Amino acid sequence: MYKAFLIKYGEIGVKGKNRYLFEDALVNQIRFVLEDVEGEFNVRKEQGRIFVEAQTEYDFDETVEALKRVFGIVGICPVVQMEDNGFDDFAAQTVGYLDKAYPDKNFSFKVKARRARKNYPLDSMEINKELGSKIVEAFPEVTVDVHTPNVEIQVEIREKIYVYSETIKGAGGMPLGTNGKAMLLLSGGIDSPVAGYMIAKRGVKIDAVYFHAPPYTSERAKQKVADLAKLVSRYSGSMRLFVVNFTDIQLAIYDKCPHDELTIIMRRYMMKIAEHLARENNCLGLITGESIGQVASQTLQSLAATNEVCTMPVYRPLISFDKQEIVDIAERINTYETSIQPFEDCCTIFVAKHPVTKPNINIIKRSEEHLNEVIDDLMKQAIDSVEVIEI
């Protein structure tokens, strides 16, 4: 029954003279996700609207699921397209559509018409009235309710006539690539994939960096992170995953620094390496999955000590979330089950038994001086040996 979808967007509509840039980015992302859907589609703009039109047979559910992953879409409306062959033909097709879409006719309705083509012989109010009368005439059991109807029948008069009565909720946010690029510190946990998803939702293109510690972490742990990157990329688009061999740096920190400061010092060197890779790859900031107070390395004092080594912005979209809120999003975007697989990453392997929760930056810096003889070479080796995985 449905050969097209009307795509509704939200914030893009208030972008003024630059709106076309955001619309074009949204059209490109829609085309990209539909490449993996069986069937051929035409995606086009028309007077403040975006339409997805099926050119061949297609899978409705698969298409809707793909569109629901596109940031920038707030509503997906399956529409019935009609040629303008006069009002009676249009009304008859609308009645036929409702008969198929709503086998149970015990519902209230209203008609809401929008006449984008001003030479149509009826104005919006007249369309509402006349089409409503035809529907009541065809289905005497339905009732009209202009305030809180069960079904709102939307009509758009353009070169063609579009009728729809369902709006499927989209992902919202902004189209990918309209707000630059950032580097996600991606671990095998629950939080960082959610953080990447949330920043991507604001139109930010992301790459990711993972710190691997063989032989203390297995190849399966690395594969788990790659799997998480693939799940996030279903929303964020293609990305590069930079795998950093962090073992020698962690062992040096373990050997030369106080053990209660291990986590903070380790995080500081992770941030340094991530920032280096971010700058090399034209990123404008770093993304982490940190939430205030969730663990010892995420107290305000710990976050300040971590931030101190960075000159580019660090974005923490989960900063005020509690764990259950993060889990709820992880389940919704299908990363949760992968995140809880029992493959440890380097952060959990080298955790201190009694980590400092209120680190003093000056003390941390003095502890790092014990690394002066080796750390530059170890950092260079880690950066030079980075593995890049195309996701």
C-alpha positions in Angstrom: 0.0 0.0 0.0 2.8 2.4 0.8 5.2 3.3 -2.0 6.7 6.4 -0.3 7.6 7.9 3.1 7.4 11.5 4.1 10.4 12.4 6.3 9.9 14.9 9.0 12.8 16.8 10.6 12.9 19.0 13.7 15.7 21.5 14.5 16.7 21.7 10.8 13.6 23.7 10.2 14.9 26.7 12.2 18.3 26.9 10.5 17.4 29.9 8.3 19.6 30.5 5.2 21.8 27.5 6.1 18.9 25.0 6.2 19.6 23.6 2.8 23.0 22.4 4.0 21.4 20.4 6.8 18.7 19.1 4.5 21.4 17.9 2.0 23.3 16.2 4.8 20.1 14.4 5.9 19.3 13.3 2.3 22.8 11.9 1.9 22.6 9.9 5.1 19.2 8.5 4.2 20.6 7.4 0.9 23.6 5.8 2.7 21.5 3.7 5.1 19.1 2.6 2.4 22.0 1.1 0.4 21.8 -1.9 2.7 18.1 -2.3 2.3 16.7 -4.5 -0.4 15.1 -2.4 -3.1 15.7 0.8 -4.9 14.7 4.2 -3.6 14.6 7.8 -4.8 15.3 10.3 -2.0 14.4 13.9 -2.9 13.6 17.3 -1.4 10.5 19.2 -2.2 9.5 22.6 -0.6 10.6 21.9 3.0 9.8 18.2 2.8 12.0 15.1 2.1 10.4 12.1 0.4 11.7 8.5 0.1 10.0 6.8 -2.8 10.3 3.1 -3.5 11.2 2.4 -7.2 11.0 -1.4 -6.8 9.5 -3.9 -4.4 11.0 -3.4 -0.9 10.7 -4.7 2.7 8.6 -2.2 4.6 9.8 -3.2 8.1 13.5 -3.3 7.1 13.2 0.2 5.5 11.5 1.7 8.5 14.2 0.2 10.9 16.9 1.7 8.7 15.3 5.2 8.7 14.8 5.0 12.4 18.6 5.0 12.8 19.1 8.3 10.8 19.9 11.2 13.0 17.9 14.3 12.0 14.6 12.5 11.4 11.9 13.1 13.9 9.1 11.4 12.1 8.7 8.7 9.4 5.3 8.8 7.7 4.2 6.0 5.3 2.2 7.9 2.7 -0.2 7.0 -0.1 0.7 8.9 -3.3 -2.0 10.0 -5.6 -2.1 11.7 -8.9 -4.4 14.8 -9.0 -7.4 13.5 -11.0 -9.9 15.6 -9.2 -11.3 15.7 -5.7 -13.7 12.8 -6.1 -10.9 10.5 -7.2 -8.7 11.7 -4.4 -11.5 11.2 -1.8 -12.3 7.7 -3.1 -8.6 6.7 -2.8 -8.4 8.1 0.7 -11.5 6.1 1.7 -9.9 3.0 0.2 -6.7 3.7 2.1 -8.5 4.0 5.4 -10.5 0.9 4.8 -7.3 -1.1 4.4 -5.3 0.6 7.2 -8.1 0.5 9.8 -10.2 -2.7 9.6 -11.9 -1.7 12.9 -13.8 1.4 12.1 -14.6 2.3 15.7 -12.4 5.4 15.9 -12.6 9.2 15.9 -10.8 11.2 13.3 -10.0 14.6 12.0 -8.6 15.7 8.6 -5.7 18.1 8.5 -4.9 19.4 5.0 -1.9 21.4 3.9 -2.2 23.0 0.5 1.4 23.7 -0.7 0.1 24.0 -4.3 -2.0 27.2 -4.1 -3.8 26.6 -7.4 -5.7 23.6 -6.1 -9.4 24.5 -6.3 -10.2 23.9 -2.6 -8.4 25.6 0.2 -7.2 23.7 3.3 -10.4 24.3 5.4 -12.6 23.2 2.4 -10.5 20.0 2.0 -10.9 19.2 5.7 -14.7 19.6 5.5 -15.3 17.9 2.2 -13.0 15.0 2.8 -14.3 14.5 6.3 -17.8 14.3 4.9 -16.8 11.6 2.4 -15.2 9.5 5.2 -18.3 9.7 7.4 -20.5 8.8 4.4 -18.3 5.8 3.7 -18.0 4.7 7.3 -21.0 5.7 9.4 -19.5 4.2 12.6 -16.6 6.6 12.7 -16.9 10.0 14.5 -15.3 13.4 14.0 -13.2 14.8 16.9 -11.2 17.9 16.0 -9.5 18.1 19.5 -8.3 14.6 20.5 -8.9 12.2 17.6 -7.8 8.6 17.5 -6.7 9.1 13.9 -5.4 12.3 12.3 -5.6 12.1 8.6 -2.9 14.3 7.1 -3.2 15.5 3.5 -0.5 17.4 1.6 -1.5 18.9 -1.8 1.6 19.2 -3.9 2.4 18.2 -7.5 1.0 14.9 -6.3 -1.3 14.4 -3.3 0.0 12.6 -0.2 -2.2 11.1 2.5 -0.9 9.6 5.7 -2.2 8.9 9.2 0.8 7.4 11.0 4.0 9.0 12.2 6.7 6.6 13.3 9.1 8.2 15.8 12.6 8.8 14.4 16.0 9.2 16.1 15.9 13.0 16.3 19.1 15.0 16.6 21.1 16.5 13.8 22.3 15.0 10.5 25.7 13.4 10.7 28.7 15.5 9.7 27.0 18.9 10.3 28.9 19.5 13.5 32.5 18.4 12.8 34.3 15.2 14.0 35.5 14.0 17.4 37.5 11.0 18.8 35.7 8.6 21.1 37.7 6.7 23.7 36.0 3.3 23.3 36.3 0.5 25.8 34.5 -2.8 26.1 32.1 -1.4 28.7 28.5 -0.2 28.7 29.2 3.6 28.9 31.5 4.6 26.0 29.4 3.2 23.1 26.4 5.1 24.5 28.5 8.3 24.7 29.5 7.9 21.1 25.9 7.4 20.1 24.8 10.5 21.9 27.5 12.8 20.5 26.8 11.4 17.0 23.1 12.2 17.5 24.1 15.9 17.6 25.6 15.7 14.1 29.2 14.9 15.0 31.1 12.4 12.9 33.2 10.1 15.1 36.3 8.0 15.0 37.3 5.8 18.0 40.4 4.7 19.9 40.8 1.5 21.9 43.6 0.8 24.3 44.6 -2.9 24.1 47.0 -4.6 26.6 48.1 -8.0 25.2 48.7 -10.6 26.7 46.7 -9.3 29.6 43.7 -8.7 27.4 42.8 -11.2 24.7 42.1 -10.9 21.0 38.5 -11.6 21.9 38.5 -8.4 24.0 39.6 -6.5 21.0 37.0 -8.1 18.8 34.4 -7.2 21.4 35.3 -3.5 21.0 35.3 -3.8 17.2 31.8 -5.4 17.5 30.7 -2.4 19.6 32.1 0.0 17.1 30.0 -1.7 14.4 26.9 -1.4 16.5 27.5 2.3 17.1 28.3 2.8 13.4 24.8 1.7 12.5 23.8 5.1 13.8 27.0 7.1 13.4 28.1 6.0 10.0 31.4 4.5 9.0 34.4 5.2 11.4 38.0 4.2 11.9 38.9 2.3 15.1 42.5 3.0 16.2 43.8 0.2 18.3 46.7 1.3 20.6 49.0 -1.3 22.2 49.1 0.1 25.7 50.8 -2.8 27.6 54.3 -1.4 28.0 53.0 2.0 29.2 50.8 0.3 31.7 53.6 -1.9 33.0 55.9 1.1 33.4 53.2 3.0 35.4 52.7 -0.1 37.5 56.4 -0.5 38.2 57.3 3.1 38.8 54.2 4.9 40.2 52.2 4.6 43.4 49.5 1.9 43.0 46.7 4.0 44.4 47.4 6.5 41.5 47.5 3.8 38.7 44.1 4.5 37.3 44.5 8.3 37.1 48.0 8.2 35.6 46.9 5.6 33.1 43.9 7.7 32.1 46.1 10.8 31.7 48.4 9.0 29.2 45.4 7.5 27.4 44.0 11.1 27.0 47.4 12.3 25.7 47.6 9.5 23.0 43.9 10.0 22.1 44.4 13.7 21.7 47.4 13.1 19.4 45.4 10.8 17.2 42.5 13.2 17.2 44.7 16.0 16.0 46.2 13.9 13.3 42.7 13.0 12.1 41.1 16.5 12.1 39.0 15.9 15.2 37.8 18.8 17.2 37.5 17.1 20.6 37.5 13.9 22.6 34.5 11.9 23.8 34.4 9.8 26.9 31.7 7.8 28.7 32.5 9.2 32.1 29.7 9.9 34.7 30.4 11.8 37.9 31.0 9.5 40.8 30.4 6.3 39.0 33.9 4.9 39.8 37.0 6.3 41.6 38.4 7.8 38.3 35.2 9.7 37.7 35.0 12.0 40.8 35.3 15.7 40.1 38.9 15.7 41.3 39.8 12.7 39.1 38.1 14.2 36.1 40.0 17.5 36.7 43.3 15.6 36.9 42.5 13.8 33.6 41.4 16.9 31.8 44.6 18.7 32.8 46.7 16.9 30.2 44.4 17.9 27.3 44.2 21.1 25.3 41.3 20.2 23.1 37.7 19.9 24.6 36.6 16.7 26.2 32.9 16.0 25.7 31.2 13.8 28.4 27.5 13.4 27.3 26.8 10.9 30.2 28.2 13.2 32.9 25.0 13.5 34.9 23.4 10.1 34.1 23.0 7.3 36.6 23.9 3.8 35.6 20.3 2.6 34.9 19.7 5.5 32.5 22.9 4.5 30.6 21.9 0.9 30.5 18.4 1.8 29.2 20.0 3.6 26.2 22.5 0.8 25.6 19.6 -1.7 25.5 17.7 0.5 23.0 20.7 0.8 20.6 21.5 -2.9 21.1 25.0 -2.5 22.5 24.2 -3.7 26.0 24.5 -7.5 25.4 27.8 -7.1 23.7 29.1 -4.8 26.4 28.5 -7.3 29.2 30.4 -10.1 27.5 33.1 -11.3 29.9 36.2 -10.1 28.1 38.2 -7.8 30.2 39.8 -4.6 28.8 43.0 -3.0 30.0 41.2 -0.6 32.4 39.9 -3.4 34.5 43.0 -5.6 34.4 45.3 -2.9 35.9 42.9 -1.4 38.4 44.2 -0.5 41.8 42.8 -2.2 44.9 42.3 1.1 46.7 42.4 3.9 44.1 42.7 7.5 45.1 39.4 9.3 44.7 40.5 12.9 45.3 43.9 13.1 43.5 46.0 16.2 43.8 47.3 17.2 40.4 50.7 18.4 41.8 51.2 15.0 43.5 50.2 13.1 40.3 52.7 15.1 38.3 55.5 14.3 40.8 54.6 10.7 40.5 54.8 10.9 36.7 58.4 12.2 37.0 59.4 8.6 37.8 58.5 7.8 34.1 60.7 10.5 32.6 63.4 8.2 31.3 61.1 5.8 29.5 57.7 7.4 28.8 58.6 9.4 25.6 59.9 6.3 23.8 57.0 4.2 25.0 54.5 6.8 23.8 56.2 7.0 20.4 56.2 3.2 20.1 52.5 3.0 21.0 51.5 5.7 18.5 53.8 4.4 15.7 52.3 0.9 16.1 48.6 1.8 16.0 46.4 -0.6 14.1 43.6 1.0 12.1 40.3 -1.0 11.6 37.8 0.4 9.1 34.3 0.0 10.5 
